[in-house]
Amino acid sequence: MDEFYVTLPSQVNLDLFPENCSSNWITVFDPPLMLDDDWMVGLSEIHLPRKWNNITSENNEFSITFGDVVRDTVSQTIPAGSKAFIDSNDITSTVLRDFYYKSRIPYEPIERDKAISFTMSGDPAMEFTRDIYFERLQICLELLSNQIVDGIKFEDGIKVDYKIVTVNEETIYIYELIFKEGWKMLFDANDIEPQHIQMSRIFGCVPCNFFKPMYKTIRVNKFDNLNGLIPEFKTKLSDHRIYIYNTKTFKEMELLKQRNVKIKTTRLTTQNCYIPHGSYTSPHHLVSAMMNALPKQALNYLAFTVSDAGYLNIISEFLSSYVS
């Protein structure tokens, strides 16, 4: 006998191998097939069922980390001379606490000879995009270039730069908020608190950063919908004051204080997602199921697509959105 055919069905030997299925099985010959000399084995024919469960409990789980809105205690940096310096954790009366949260008493601004201050104007009739906000911030900073505080000229101590970079053969337009030679920027906590989550979407960073002095370069995509998969974020903003000072002369320990306030803010949250068991016949079918498995609050920040080669692409507005 020079050659012969053997049929290896997947639904046999279930008493020995109960986990046999159409995609993974073991077949035992009874009696065993004993071959002498050297033989070559080849696959001549395969029968594939139209459907089989290629997603099961062994491979249907993935996790994402994203910014979820929660109520939490946040530390805010404010001027030390504030008349409204109250730690909300020290307020025991429910009535007083409710009053404290609903009515912010404007605190005394930092003195003009210690810091530069300017107001970013909001417009109730328009919606701000990241593009609009950074262009307005750039104009304000340029207008302050001749300001002198405590003997130091501002010039371009803080500036907005516009760059074009290439990542994985894709052109990305970014804004950089650059800090030089000891200059820092502090948002007015009372002004920014009601809109700090919206501001975090514009800056692409954790909301709590807006209650602390900024001094490290911030990079953010000019457009948050490069591929048209994540809706471009738009929001209405109200007026908010910004302070600028230089650490060479500004005594932060004396001129600034901390207060703790319990507010709605965003915290990084990791959540497990589960793809329903089933037969997924194409990458697009599977990615669609993954999108449906995402929590609703993550859909504004994250999207999945399939490349022409069938690979999974992850599009995220925030660097804080990850998939594993």
Secondary structure, DSSP 8 states (H G I E B T S, - for coil): ---------TTS-TTT-TT-BTTB-----SS-----S------------S----B-TTT-EEEEEEEEEEEEEEEEEEETT-TT---GGG---HHHHHHHHH---------TTT-EEEEE---TTS-B-HHHHHHHHHHHHHHTTT-EETTEE-TTSEEEEEEEEEETTEEEEEEEEEE-TTEEEEE-HHHHGGGHHHHHHHHTS-GGGGGS-B-S-EEEES-S-TTS-S----B----EEEEEEETTT--HHHHEEEEEEEEEEEEEEEEEEE--SB---SHHHHHHHHHHHS-GGGTTTEEEEE-TTS-EEEEESSTT-EE-
